[in-house]
Amino acid sequence: MSTLFSRVVLGKTKSISDMGNMQWEIFGCFVLAWILVFVCVFKGIKSAGKVSTATSSVFDEMLEPAKFIRFCL
């Protein structure tokens, strides 16, 4: 697991002179997160509360089957 995290997520290379490749998945998530922050700030605090409530409940519902399967194993 730590090798996966080091190589894939962090993009560590064998030497400091080797910069590695652009990680488009992480970049896309970063841009999406900043777009959500911009929309929340632009719409105001009332809308941000509604967005965070809706997003957290949808995300929680998506993770419930995975939590259940992990609990059963």
Backbone as a chain_set.jsonl record, in Angstrom:
{"seq": "MSTLFSRVVLGKTKSISDMGNMQWEIFGCFVLAWILVFVCVFKGIKSAGKVSTATSSVFDEMLEPAKFIRFCL", "coords": {"N": [[0.82, -1.196, 0.0], [1.937, 1.253, 0.774], [3.846, 1.57, -1.201], [2.274, 1.901, -3.479], [1.042, 4.354, -2.815], [3.319, 6.001, -2.664], [4.46, 5.813, -5.265], [2.333, 6.166, -7.164], [0.386, 8.127, -6.234], [1.91, 10.211, -4.997], [3.882, 10.356, -6.883], [6.632, 9.814, -6.777], [9.988, 9.654, -7.861], [13.031, 7.948, -8.921], [15.289, 9.559, -8.768], [16.193, 12.937, -7.886], [16.537, 14.582, -10.021], [14.9, 13.618, -11.99], [11.86, 14.591, -12.995], [9.349, 13.432, -13.415], [5.979, 12.637, -14.574], [3.061, 14.578, -15.541], [0.307, 14.43, -13.367], [-2.692, 13.851, -14.221], [-5.165, 13.079, -13.154], [-5.104, 13.845, -10.46], [-4.666, 16.565, -10.807], [-7.06, 17.262, -12.122], [-8.946, 16.758, -10.072], [-8.095, 18.674, -8.247], [-8.6, 21.076, -9.645], [-11.392, 20.857, -9.925], [-12.147, 20.952, -7.22], [-11.402, 23.605, -6.584], [-13.092, 24.993, -8.279], [-15.566, 24.345, -7.145], [-15.212, 25.617, -4.666], [-15.037, 28.293, -5.52], [-17.62, 28.64, -6.619], [-19.194, 28.255, -4.341], [-18.351, 30.418, -2.73], [-19.017, 32.528, -4.398], [-21.79, 32.27, -4.646], [-22.622, 32.605, -2.049], [-23.043, 32.319, 1.549], [-25.425, 31.021, 2.412], [-26.183, 29.386, 0.224], [-23.881, 27.829, 0.1], [-24.004, 26.234, 2.365], [-26.198, 24.628, 1.726], [-25.189, 23.324, -0.538], [-22.991, 21.923, 0.531], [-24.302, 20.216, 2.308], [-25.886, 18.673, 0.557], [-23.877, 17.54, -1.057], [-22.33, 16.09, 0.783], [-24.181, 14.199, 1.704], [-24.776, 12.761, -0.625], [-22.237, 11.727, -1.264], [-21.81, 10.158, 0.992], [-23.839, 8.255, 0.686], [-22.878, 6.959, -1.562], [-20.646, 5.681, -0.558], [-21.595, 3.868, 1.298], [-22.215, 1.103, 0.433], [-19.581, 0.134, 0.051], [-18.497, 0.409, 2.614], [-20.114, -1.408, 3.976], [-19.462, -3.858, 2.742], [-16.747, -4.038, 3.4], [-17.001, -4.214, 6.175], [-18.281, -6.667, 6.454], [-16.343, -8.432, 5.577]], "CA": [[0.0, 0.0, 0.0], [2.786, 2.443, 0.825], [4.492, 1.711, -2.506], [1.258, 2.486, -4.353], [0.907, 5.758, -2.458], [4.551, 6.715, -3.019], [4.709, 5.847, -6.704], [1.202, 6.63, -7.97], [-0.225, 9.366, -5.75], [2.922, 11.247, -4.844], [4.687, 10.422, -8.095], [8.053, 9.821, -6.451], [10.877, 9.046, -8.847], [14.257, 7.401, -8.332], [16.257, 10.613, -8.482], [15.606, 14.27, -7.799], [16.62, 15.233, -11.325], [13.79, 13.112, -12.804], [10.672, 15.286, -12.506], [8.152, 12.615, -13.546], [4.934, 13.092, -15.492], [1.913, 15.295, -14.988], [-0.718, 13.525, -12.871], [-3.9, 14.53, -14.663], [-6.286, 12.773, -12.269], [-4.979, 14.703, -9.275], [-4.86, 17.931, -11.279], [-8.496, 17.432, -12.363], [-9.617, 16.866, -8.767], [-7.698, 19.966, -7.692], [-9.354, 22.114, -10.358], [-12.802, 20.702, -9.542], [-12.297, 21.453, -5.846], [-11.35, 25.07, -6.593], [-14.32, 25.48, -8.918], [-16.615, 24.254, -6.124], [-14.967, 26.686, -3.687], [-15.413, 29.551, -6.155], [-19.082, 28.702, -6.731], [-19.734, 28.445, -2.994], [-18.08, 31.785, -2.286], [-19.747, 33.428, -5.272], [-23.223, 32.177, -4.348], [-22.876, 33.077, -0.699], [-23.004, 31.355, 2.639], [-26.648, 30.215, 2.447], [-26.081, 28.364, -0.817], [-22.764, 26.939, 0.411], [-24.508, 25.257, 3.325], [-27.044, 23.681, 0.998], [-24.323, 22.532, -1.412], [-22.207, 20.994, 1.344], [-25.215, 19.198, 2.819], [-26.246, 17.779, -0.547], [-22.694, 16.816, -1.504], [-21.918, 15.113, 1.791], [-25.138, 13.096, 1.765], [-24.599, 11.947, -1.834], [-20.976, 11.024, -1.117], [-22.009, 9.14, 2.019], [-24.641, 7.179, 0.098], [-22.041, 6.213, -2.504], [-19.678, 4.89, 0.184], [-22.238, 2.888, 2.167], [-21.978, -0.297, 0.04], [-18.177, -0.216, 0.288], [-18.339, 0.239, 4.061], [-20.796, -2.644, 4.362], [-18.674, -4.997, 2.258], [-15.54, -4.105, 4.233], [-17.402, -4.662, 7.505], [-18.611, -8.097, 6.378], [-15.127, -9.229, 5.383]], "C": [[0.864, 1.26, 0.0], [3.516, 2.663, -0.5], [3.532, 2.333, -3.507], [1.12, 3.976, -4.084], [2.129, 6.553, -2.905], [4.714, 6.879, -4.522], [3.581, 6.499, -7.486], [0.702, 7.996, -7.509], [0.809, 10.485, -5.658], [3.787, 11.399, -6.077], [6.18, 10.487, -7.823], [8.837, 9.106, -7.539], [12.159, 8.603, -8.16], [15.288, 8.474, -8.007], [15.56, 11.967, -8.503], [15.644, 14.992, -9.146], [15.515, 14.768, -12.282], [12.491, 13.682, -12.25], [9.401, 14.448, -12.585], [7.155, 13.241, -14.505], [3.861, 13.877, -14.756], [0.857, 14.273, -14.566], [-2.073, 14.193, -13.099], [-5.088, 14.258, -13.758], [-6.273, 13.686, -11.05], [-5.19, 16.167, -9.666], [-6.345, 18.225, -11.52], [-9.283, 17.567, -11.076], [-9.319, 18.208, -8.111], [-8.489, 21.102, -8.326], [-10.835, 22.05, -9.989], [-13.061, 21.231, -8.137], [-12.289, 22.975, -5.816], [-12.561, 25.679, -7.288], [-15.469, 25.436, -7.924], [-16.453, 25.348, -5.067], [-15.391, 28.028, -4.271], [-16.928, 29.706, -6.223], [-19.703, 28.941, -5.363], [-19.522, 29.872, -2.499], [-18.892, 32.781, -3.108], [-21.242, 33.44, -4.94], [-23.557, 32.669, -2.941], [-22.943, 31.947, 0.303], [-24.248, 30.474, 2.676], [-26.585, 29.083, 1.43], [-24.972, 27.371, -0.505], [-23.193, 25.872, 1.407], [-25.36, 24.199, 2.651], [-26.196, 22.766, 0.118], [-23.54, 21.511, -0.591], [-23.075, 19.893, 1.924], [-25.566, 18.196, 1.731], [-25.057, 16.94, -0.971], [-22.296, 15.75, -0.492], [-22.889, 13.948, 1.856], [-25.006, 12.188, 0.545], [-23.317, 11.127, -1.723], [-21.093, 9.899, -0.098], [-22.809, 7.968, 1.472], [-23.83, 6.347, -0.887], [-21.075, 5.292, -1.762], [-20.309, 3.804, 1.05], [-22.037, 1.442, 1.722], [-20.536, -0.741, 0.295], [-17.918, -0.43, 1.778], [-18.949, -1.082, 4.516], [-19.987, -3.869, 3.951], [-17.4, -5.141, 3.107], [-15.861, -4.617, 5.63], [-17.669, -6.164, 7.512], [-17.367, -8.961, 6.203], [-14.301, -9.155, 6.629]], "O": [[0.554, 2.226, -0.697], [3.778, 3.803, -0.883], [3.925, 3.193, -4.296], [1.086, 4.776, -5.019], [1.999, 7.646, -3.456], [5.065, 7.958, -5.0], [3.838, 7.304, -8.381], [0.605, 8.923, -8.313], [0.598, 11.577, -6.185], [4.368, 12.461, -6.298], [6.917, 11.145, -8.558], [8.402, 8.083, -8.069], [12.355, 8.848, -6.969], [16.075, 8.316, -7.073], [14.477, 12.115, -9.067], [14.862, 15.914, -9.377], [15.226, 15.442, -13.271], [12.063, 13.304, -11.16], [8.445, 14.742, -11.867], [7.445, 14.241, -15.162], [3.766, 13.847, -13.53], [0.548, 13.353, -15.322], [-2.537, 14.99, -12.283], [-5.946, 15.127, -13.604], [-7.305, 14.231, -10.658], [-5.826, 16.92, -8.929], [-6.834, 19.299, -11.17], [-10.189, 18.395, -10.986], [-10.196, 18.808, -7.489], [-8.988, 21.984, -7.629], [-11.461, 23.086, -9.764], [-14.076, 21.883, -7.892], [-13.085, 23.579, -5.097], [-13.005, 26.766, -6.92], [-16.263, 26.373, -7.853], [-17.439, 25.937, -4.624], [-16.04, 28.82, -3.588], [-17.461, 30.774, -5.922], [-20.633, 29.737, -5.233], [-20.427, 30.465, -1.91], [-19.397, 33.767, -2.57], [-21.879, 34.494, -4.953], [-24.681, 33.104, -2.69], [-22.905, 30.771, -0.056], [-24.134, 29.279, 2.95], [-26.904, 27.939, 1.754], [-25.105, 26.187, -0.813], [-22.778, 24.719, 1.293], [-25.258, 23.013, 2.967], [-26.457, 21.566, 0.039], [-23.44, 20.349, -0.986], [-22.632, 18.749, 2.026], [-25.543, 16.989, 1.971], [-25.207, 15.744, -1.222], [-21.96, 14.628, -0.871], [-22.462, 12.809, 2.045], [-25.115, 10.969, 0.672], [-23.318, 9.943, -2.058], [-20.543, 8.815, -0.295], [-22.495, 6.813, 1.759], [-24.074, 5.149, -1.03], [-20.718, 4.232, -2.277], [-19.604, 2.898, 1.495], [-21.71, 0.604, 2.563], [-20.303, -1.876, 0.712], [-17.197, -1.354, 2.156], [-18.372, -1.79, 5.341], [-19.845, -4.812, 4.729], [-17.029, -6.252, 3.485], [-15.08, -5.372, 6.209], [-17.32, -6.854, 8.47], [-17.35, -10.111, 6.642], [-13.227, -9.754, 6.694]]}, "num_chains": 1, "name": "protein.A"}
